[in-house]
Amino acid sequence: MSGEWSAWPAPAKLNLFLHITGRRDDGYHRLQTVFRLLEWGDTIRLRPRSDGVIERLGWSVPGVDSPDDLAVRAAIALRKAADVAQGADIEIEKRIPAGGGFGGGSSDAATVLVVLNRLWGIDWPLERLAALGLSLGADVPVFVLGRNAWADGIGEELQPMDLAPAWYLVAEPGVHAPTAALFASPDLTRDSPPLKMADFVAGGDPRSGRFGNAFEPVLRAREPAVDVVLDALSQLGTARLTGSGSGCFVEFATREAAEDALRRLRPTVRCRLVAGAAVSPLHRALERFQASP
């Protein structure tokens, strides 16, 4: 038997800066970044099943089989780790573009973990879910924990941060950035001096140039579309790249300033106006769910 459908947000994120500070013995790069959650993202619909089947319905990624889908893998991993017999139907309304550096797949997986943890009656603490999420991807834990954060390691060593309210113009150049190729580029800076959270708080003004994205010069050289969009956004403020993807953004202190900039942006640039989140929309939805009779 199947239960009732419920709908849940899977928010996108921005990397307000991204440095590579070295490489670990296992080959993974050591990163430093600040994750900013957004009031925009995918919608995950879940329906518990009692027969143990986990199935993704509807939309699919070309070339990606259902068992390889990150949301499906998250459900399977939780079922196995918690040793439960339930299953789930999963539907995803995609808004976050793949390859943009907005964390769409990781956020989808995190929402599946957090919500099925409740719907299946497992009730693990978020920290335990985040540890499980790390096995799926380095960005999954920040979405599970649901707070803006300073990140070290491969992105999994998280310290919550209180960030000022902000609005963003977020642009999508339409390029699927090849993450593996970018990491392998000989032009990628891999030895940035490690910073502390206090450095960002004290000198986080992006105009200072201290807090850029290591992938920006590499991606600008590889993808002319990204170069064009960053140049267009630079006419409005300090344009930045997010993650290792092609997504670009400019930050504004108020919605009015962001709306004014959007009116001045050339119409050929695909752009959306998005608010930064203090707490993940997923966690706010979960609180409402728990408070409902």
Kinemage of the C-alpha trace (Angstrom):
@kinemage 1
@onewidth
@group {chain A} dominant
@subgroup {mainchain}
@vectorlist {calphas} color= white
{ca met a 1} P 0.000 0.000 0.000
{ca ser a 2} L 1.047 3.585 -0.597
{ca gly a 3} L 0.511 6.596 1.647
{ca glu a 4} L -0.350 10.156 0.729
{ca trp a 5} L 1.777 12.414 -1.452
{ca ser a 6} L 3.531 15.366 0.182
{ca ala a 7} L 5.585 18.151 -1.450
{ca trp a 8} L 8.891 19.500 -0.111
{ca pro a 9} L 11.393 22.193 -1.155
{ca ala a 10} L 14.936 21.366 -2.245
{ca pro a 11} L 16.668 24.765 -2.256
{ca ala a 12} L 19.564 25.796 -4.468
{ca lys a 13} L 22.783 27.271 -3.067
{ca leu a 14} L 25.474 29.729 -4.019
{ca asn a 15} L 29.159 29.590 -3.168
{ca leu a 16} L 29.990 33.135 -2.107
{ca phe a 17} L 33.642 32.290 -2.754
{ca leu a 18} L 35.561 29.092 -3.459
{ca his a 19} L 39.275 28.500 -2.904
{ca ile a 20} L 41.296 25.316 -3.343
{ca thr a 21} L 43.942 25.112 -0.644
{ca gly a 22} L 45.622 21.807 -1.505
{ca arg a 23} L 45.082 18.154 -2.195
{ca arg a 24} L 44.585 15.248 0.171
{ca asp a 25} L 46.429 11.934 -0.034
{ca asp a 26} L 43.284 10.309 -1.457
{ca gly a 27} L 43.294 12.722 -4.401
{ca tyr a 28} L 40.400 14.917 -3.260
{ca his a 29} L 40.977 18.650 -3.297
{ca arg a 30} L 40.763 20.630 -0.059
{ca leu a 31} L 38.330 23.502 -0.405
{ca gln a 32} L 37.183 26.568 1.460
{ca thr a 33} L 33.861 28.175 0.691
{ca val a 34} L 30.761 29.829 2.107
{ca phe a 35} L 27.457 28.175 1.272
{ca arg a 36} L 24.462 30.490 0.882
{ca leu a 37} L 21.058 28.795 0.692
{ca leu a 38} L 18.410 30.326 -1.563
{ca glu a 39} L 14.646 30.772 -1.591
{ca trp a 40} L 14.503 28.996 -4.943
{ca gly a 41} L 14.949 25.405 -5.981
{ca asp a 42} L 13.327 22.123 -6.919
{ca thr a 43} L 10.191 20.584 -5.457
{ca ile a 44} L 10.323 16.968 -4.265
{ca arg a 45} L 7.098 14.982 -4.000
{ca leu a 46} L 7.232 11.837 -1.876
{ca arg a 47} L 4.745 9.048 -1.223
{ca pro a 48} L 5.667 6.331 1.298
{ca arg a 49} L 5.192 2.719 0.241
{ca ser a 50} L 4.864 -0.347 2.420
{ca asp a 51} L 6.257 -2.796 -0.152
{ca gly a 52} L 9.878 -1.614 0.054
{ca val a 53} L 9.992 -0.390 -3.561
{ca ile a 54} L 11.791 2.900 -4.241
{ca glu a 55} L 10.916 4.385 -7.607
{ca arg a 56} L 11.351 7.729 -9.284
{ca leu a 57} L 8.396 8.720 -11.413
{ca gly a 58} L 8.011 11.300 -14.144
{ca trp a 59} L 10.969 13.509 -15.065
{ca ser a 60} L 14.334 11.853 -15.637
{ca val a 61} L 17.813 12.907 -16.672
{ca pro a 62} L 18.790 11.689 -20.159
{ca gly a 63} L 21.426 8.982 -19.825
{ca val a 64} L 20.884 8.516 -16.089
{ca asp a 65} L 19.198 5.281 -15.006
{ca ser a 66} L 16.899 5.436 -11.991
{ca pro a 67} L 19.257 3.483 -9.657
{ca asp a 68} L 22.023 6.017 -10.477
{ca asp a 69} L 19.803 8.989 -9.680
{ca leu a 70} L 21.003 10.781 -6.549
{ca ala a 71} L 17.526 11.109 -5.028
{ca val a 72} L 16.876 7.384 -5.521
{ca arg a 73} L 20.310 6.542 -4.141
{ca ala a 74} L 19.572 8.663 -1.071
{ca ala a 75} L 16.364 6.768 -0.354
{ca ile a 76} L 18.097 3.411 -0.853
{ca ala a 77} L 21.013 4.443 1.381
{ca leu a 78} L 18.682 5.545 4.190
{ca arg a 79} L 16.563 2.396 3.964
{ca lys a 80} L 19.668 0.220 4.173
{ca ala a 81} L 21.436 2.208 6.909
{ca ala a 82} L 18.325 2.377 9.117
{ca asp a 83} L 17.322 -1.226 8.313
{ca val a 84} L 13.704 -0.392 7.509
{ca ala a 85} L 11.352 -2.122 5.089
{ca gln a 86} L 9.470 0.891 3.698
{ca gly a 87} L 9.755 2.260 0.201
{ca ala a 88} L 8.780 5.463 -1.558
{ca asp a 89} L 7.640 6.965 -4.827
{ca ile a 90} L 9.644 10.057 -5.777
{ca glu a 91} L 8.736 12.842 -8.174
{ca ile a 92} L 10.914 15.903 -8.765
{ca glu a 93} L 9.881 19.183 -10.311
{ca lys a 94} L 13.231 20.448 -11.592
{ca arg a 95} L 14.028 24.135 -11.650
{ca ile a 96} L 17.720 24.045 -10.759
{ca pro a 97} L 19.757 23.537 -13.955
{ca ala a 98} L 22.229 20.661 -14.048
{ca gly a 99} L 25.885 21.635 -14.196
{ca gly a 100} L 25.249 25.167 -12.960
{ca gly a 101} L 26.963 24.845 -9.581
{ca phe a 102} L 23.687 25.411 -7.707
{ca gly a 103} L 23.723 22.026 -5.957
{ca gly a 104} L 20.484 20.703 -7.427
{ca gly a 105} L 21.221 16.979 -7.269
{ca ser a 106} L 22.721 17.240 -3.784
{ca ser a 107} L 19.765 19.258 -2.509
{ca asp a 108} L 17.287 16.759 -3.975
{ca ala a 109} L 19.124 13.938 -2.194
{ca ala a 110} L 19.184 15.874 1.090
{ca thr a 111} L 15.451 16.548 0.947
{ca val a 112} L 14.773 12.863 0.355
{ca leu a 113} L 16.940 11.934 3.358
{ca val a 114} L 15.429 14.511 5.711
{ca val a 115} L 11.808 13.879 4.776
{ca leu a 116} L 11.896 10.080 4.570
{ca asn a 117} L 13.644 10.106 7.944
{ca arg a 118} L 10.355 11.511 9.258
{ca leu a 119} L 7.863 9.718 7.047
{ca trp a 120} L 9.459 6.344 7.743
{ca gly a 121} L 9.589 7.030 11.479
{ca ile a 122} L 13.380 6.708 11.735
{ca asp a 123} L 13.885 10.060 13.495
{ca trp a 124} L 17.665 10.193 13.296
{ca pro a 125} L 19.277 13.517 14.286
{ca leu a 126} L 20.332 15.746 11.410
{ca glu a 127} L 24.022 15.157 12.122
{ca arg a 128} L 23.615 11.438 11.498
{ca leu a 129} L 21.710 12.089 8.282
{ca ala a 130} L 24.441 14.520 7.183
{ca ala a 131} L 27.088 11.843 7.729
{ca leu a 132} L 25.078 9.459 5.563
{ca gly a 133} L 24.601 12.196 2.976
{ca leu a 134} L 28.344 12.699 2.694
{ca ser a 135} L 28.595 9.232 1.152
{ca leu a 136} L 26.391 10.547 -1.671
{ca gly a 137} L 28.202 13.830 -2.285
{ca ala a 138} L 30.244 16.505 -0.545
{ca asp a 139} L 27.479 19.140 -0.864
{ca val a 140} L 24.707 16.972 0.600
{ca pro a 141} L 25.482 17.668 4.304
{ca val a 142} L 24.968 21.448 4.085
{ca phe a 143} L 21.501 20.891 2.623
{ca val a 144} L 20.683 18.297 5.286
{ca leu a 145} L 21.725 20.630 8.109
{ca gly a 146} L 19.880 23.533 6.510
{ca arg a 147} L 22.047 26.493 7.521
{ca asn a 148} L 24.352 28.865 5.678
{ca ala a 149} L 27.846 27.712 6.495
{ca trp a 150} L 31.575 28.153 6.227
{ca ala a 151} L 33.044 24.955 4.785
{ca asp a 152} L 36.482 23.344 4.863
{ca gly a 153} L 37.798 19.909 3.881
{ca ile a 154} L 36.074 18.685 0.736
{ca gly a 155} L 33.164 20.907 1.713
{ca glu a 156} L 31.855 18.733 4.542
{ca glu a 157} L 33.486 20.451 7.553
{ca leu a 158} L 30.740 22.953 8.258
{ca gln a 159} L 30.437 25.874 10.667
{ca pro a 160} L 27.028 27.614 10.621
{ca met a 161} L 27.126 31.292 9.649
{ca asp a 162} L 24.655 34.124 10.092
{ca leu a 163} L 24.667 36.025 6.811
{ca ala a 164} L 23.051 39.384 6.244
{ca pro a 165} L 19.831 39.429 4.202
{ca ala a 166} L 20.618 39.672 0.504
{ca trp a 167} L 19.061 39.391 -2.940
{ca tyr a 168} L 20.747 37.887 -5.951
{ca leu a 169} L 20.528 38.114 -9.710
{ca val a 170} L 21.272 34.538 -10.741
{ca ala a 171} L 22.173 33.858 -14.366
{ca glu a 172} L 22.311 30.564 -16.233
{ca pro a 173} L 24.594 30.668 -19.297
{ca gly a 174} L 23.154 27.347 -20.502
{ca val a 175} L 26.481 25.516 -20.223
{ca his a 176} L 26.925 22.208 -18.413
{ca ala a 177} L 30.295 22.682 -16.754
{ca pro a 178} L 32.514 19.542 -16.870
{ca thr a 179} L 33.559 19.328 -13.211
{ca ala a 180} L 36.179 16.609 -13.663
{ca ala a 181} L 37.829 18.475 -16.541
{ca leu a 182} L 37.880 21.721 -14.554
{ca phe a 183} L 39.555 20.033 -11.579
{ca ala a 184} L 42.117 18.511 -13.946
{ca ser a 185} L 42.950 21.808 -15.648
{ca pro a 186} L 46.614 22.824 -15.333
{ca asp a 187} L 45.453 26.446 -15.040
{ca leu a 188} L 43.459 25.815 -11.854
{ca thr a 189} L 44.918 27.466 -8.738
{ca arg a 190} L 45.246 24.719 -6.127
{ca asp a 191} L 47.402 26.367 -3.474
{ca ser a 192} L 45.436 29.336 -2.159
{ca pro a 193} L 46.472 30.227 1.419
{ca pro a 194} L 43.958 28.840 3.934
{ca leu a 195} L 41.648 31.439 5.450
{ca lys a 196} L 39.518 31.584 8.572
{ca met a 197} L 35.845 32.425 8.873
{ca ala a 198} L 36.859 35.668 10.585
{ca asp a 199} L 38.764 36.635 7.420
{ca phe a 200} L 35.557 36.431 5.412
{ca val a 201} L 33.521 38.291 8.015
{ca ala a 202} L 36.119 41.043 8.280
{ca gly a 203} L 37.067 41.321 4.612
{ca gly a 204} L 34.289 39.579 2.721
{ca asp a 205} L 33.573 42.464 0.385
{ca pro a 206} L 33.811 40.742 -3.037
{ca arg a 207} L 35.200 43.942 -4.540
{ca ser a 208} L 38.390 43.339 -2.577
{ca gly a 209} L 39.236 40.400 -4.857
{ca arg a 210} L 40.254 38.252 -1.888
{ca phe a 211} L 37.246 35.976 -2.102
{ca gly a 212} L 36.917 34.843 -5.693
{ca asn a 213} L 36.192 31.487 -7.263
{ca ala a 214} L 39.172 29.349 -8.307
{ca phe a 215} L 37.227 27.988 -11.273
{ca glu a 216} L 36.273 31.355 -12.769
{ca pro a 217} L 39.371 31.991 -14.933
{ca val a 218} L 39.409 28.372 -16.097
{ca leu a 219} L 35.732 28.379 -17.028
{ca arg a 220} L 35.936 31.791 -18.676
{ca ala a 221} L 38.666 30.450 -20.954
{ca arg a 222} L 36.802 27.221 -21.751
{ca glu a 223} L 33.272 28.554 -22.177
{ca pro a 224} L 32.710 31.843 -24.050
{ca ala a 225} L 29.068 31.907 -22.907
{ca val a 226} L 30.163 32.103 -19.266
{ca asp a 227} L 32.632 34.874 -20.094
{ca val a 228} L 29.877 36.884 -21.806
{ca val a 229} L 27.446 36.511 -18.892
{ca leu a 230} L 30.040 37.433 -16.259
{ca asp a 231} L 30.984 40.520 -18.271
{ca ala a 232} L 27.309 41.530 -18.544
{ca leu a 233} L 26.708 41.066 -14.814
{ca ser a 234} L 29.880 43.009 -14.030
{ca gln a 235} L 28.129 46.127 -15.322
{ca leu a 236} L 25.698 45.795 -12.398
{ca gly a 237} L 27.991 44.826 -9.536
{ca thr a 238} L 30.619 42.258 -8.592
{ca ala a 239} L 29.881 39.196 -10.743
{ca arg a 240} L 30.821 35.817 -9.334
{ca leu a 241} L 30.717 32.154 -10.295
{ca thr a 242} L 29.102 29.543 -8.047
{ca gly a 243} L 30.697 26.181 -7.283
{ca ser a 244} L 32.434 24.486 -10.174
{ca gly a 245} L 29.438 25.125 -12.412
{ca ser a 246} L 28.541 27.732 -14.980
{ca gly a 247} L 26.023 29.645 -12.862
{ca cys a 248} L 26.822 33.316 -12.205
{ca phe a 249} L 25.411 35.831 -9.754
{ca val a 250} L 25.555 39.346 -8.351
{ca glu a 251} L 24.607 40.158 -4.754
{ca phe a 252} L 22.510 43.133 -3.627
{ca ala a 253} L 21.584 44.306 -0.149
{ca thr a 254} L 17.931 45.007 -1.003
{ca arg a 255} L 15.278 43.711 -3.360
{ca glu a 256} L 14.823 47.216 -4.763
{ca ala a 257} L 18.489 47.419 -5.780
{ca ala a 258} L 18.335 43.970 -7.368
{ca glu a 259} L 15.161 44.835 -9.281
{ca asp a 260} L 16.730 48.042 -10.567
{ca ala a 261} L 19.774 46.084 -11.770
{ca leu a 262} L 17.552 43.500 -13.439
{ca arg a 263} L 15.830 46.246 -15.438
{ca arg a 264} L 19.227 47.432 -16.667
{ca leu a 265} L 20.437 43.954 -17.635
{ca arg a 266} L 20.603 43.208 -21.326
{ca pro a 267} L 17.626 41.006 -22.360
{ca thr a 268} L 19.851 38.325 -23.893
{ca val a 269} L 21.064 37.236 -20.423
{ca arg a 270} L 18.792 34.668 -18.771
{ca cys a 271} L 18.497 35.812 -15.196
{ca arg a 272} L 16.240 35.411 -12.159
{ca leu a 273} L 15.788 37.374 -8.946
{ca val a 274} L 16.293 35.213 -5.849
{ca ala a 275} L 16.369 35.930 -2.120
{ca gly a 276} L 18.990 34.465 0.164
{ca ala a 277} L 17.662 32.244 2.950
{ca ala a 278} L 18.667 32.406 6.612
{ca val a 279} L 17.304 28.895 7.219
{ca ser a 280} L 16.592 26.278 4.579
{ca pro a 281} L 13.043 26.367 3.182
{ca leu a 282} L 13.078 22.595 3.710
{ca his a 283} L 13.532 22.975 7.462
{ca arg a 284} L 10.806 25.592 7.683
{ca ala a 285} L 8.469 23.220 5.847
{ca leu a 286} L 9.430 20.393 8.192
{ca glu a 287} L 8.620 22.556 11.232
{ca arg a 288} L 5.165 23.296 9.810
{ca phe a 289} L 4.648 19.592 9.131
{ca gln a 290} L 5.603 18.644 12.676
{ca ala a 291} L 3.361 21.348 14.139
{ca ser a 292} L 0.301 20.314 12.114
{ca pro a 293} L -2.368 18.304 13.949
